[in-house]
């Protein structure tokens, strides 16, 4: 046996040892047992409540005939348009307003804190009852909005939820009203995390007002802003409540988004596989979003 | 050999002991043999749930068996049933929610035959209830009893008598034939508007694509106009029947036309199931065609004067058709169902047999304040249903149980359930009401879609 063969024979043993150590993460004996004992419940919960439902969902929506049926449905086609509009306007207008408002709430003074308290109320109240109230407020005949218009200005308001674009607009505006406070708070926390020295130095160098925002605040907030936008997009894609309780997907099924269409197909039409397929068609958008989000989170970690 | 206790051996021993206990416990095994899981949707009033719990407790005492009863809110119950049947993790018994789920899933061979349960009270059930308990199984290619009738509902007309009187007219003068009957409320609106009422409409037609109301409304008109044979008992579709086509065109024309002409509240185009009740209570319209007596029952405590005096239900069912003949009312029947894969079929069947005894089921329904109807004509003769002081119950029982009735079309072919859930009739009404489409074209489009749906449900 030559030297080379001796090395070759020894390799598997070295690999086994390395692999074993690597799996144990440097833990020895009882420490490793306890580590496994702590991890097992998490893995069990993850498998039962995350991995299994996702795989089951993929299996349910795996037949191509479901997608042929879905794409041929004119309601699905208008649903895709609604979803894109809901995401594009709902997320971006809300995040932009939150960015501006977070700057406003940075101002000093007790009254600013009091105003902030009032401002976050829409976010704090339960959303389903809020959306049902909005649905009733927008009723064309006996809703609060049209009654107020008539009482104050003798103007007969329109039936807000009778037209596709007005109904969808009402849903988007309600979403922005409901969730802007939350994202404002997040961005406010981001602004407050910017060290005072940086802002003071910039001020000394003449970067105040808009220049300060453009050259100092926004670059430092950009990563957080992007992460918030991505998260908000993912949340909104699964949002069911605003459409269901404000427009009900109507008039004539014209304001559904993918989440509500999925529920409709699954439970109203009693065709769960079609419902899953409807939601699955959002995956080509969700997966890249999650990948970008993960990458940005890693970058953010380095920056912070 | 002496064995030392280590942490590992204790852990191992505990796991083994736990597993042995789970597998070998005689108590668990016994419970599994005598316990049935039962799902019901929550009642409209708390008394309904109390009555159900009482029936379950009485059964448990009498039988020694155990019922694990889940009372679930209406919409989540429906979702839970669909999910259970899809996943195969099923209860031992559930009520139908929606009712057509019996026929939709019987088609896929998902329910157990319960003819032996129905048999115990067969002579008591109405003919409509017995028809509604049957469904076609596309696997066995046979019709069979897959449901046990529990309770029923019908779609009455609700009228604000006080608004009719305000217009200077009398409810006694409401015409007795179909078109004249509904035209009467247009006249009431015209008079009230002239009196300065800004927001009052004659007719509360649900020309919407939400919920079950629009299909119920359209069906009532379809039958009244002579289109009752759109689906026959053999499950065959008859869109080529000129009477059916004409009736559908007239229905879309009248219902959509009333909206287009301003006799229906504009928001009706996007009402959900509760919106028309709210609008009626707000006196936005003079009359409403809406399922069950929930419109009246909901205000009985808070506004007894509305219940006893102001609101009028038609009393003897629908007006006659335009030729003067009675129009049968479609009755929706809630069923008890046992899914295939149920673990304790014996107890589930025993419980159902106990529950459908006239005394038990009669008490359960009456505690619901009259929202639901019994499915046994003999029960409609009770003091509760024949109470001379109640202005609604006698008429409701007459319309839904003692008068001319028929089951819904999905009983004969589940395709009709899909027609309803896709809101095909609604789209025809909306096309006429809002898009200016002629009724003939709207029905042409609807018929095309109905044919496509029925093509998926071919009955041999």
Interface residues (C-beta under 8 A of the other chain):
Chain A: X30 X33 X60 X136 X139 X140 X141 X142 X159 X161 X162 X167 X247 X248 X249 X250 X251 X252 X253 X266 X267 X268 X269 X270 X272 X273
Chain B: X7 X8 X78 X79 X82 X83 X86 X101 X104 X105 X199 X208 X209 X210 X265 X266 X267 X269 X270 X272 X275 X278 X279 X282 X284 X417 X418 X421 X422 X423 X426 X427 X430 X434
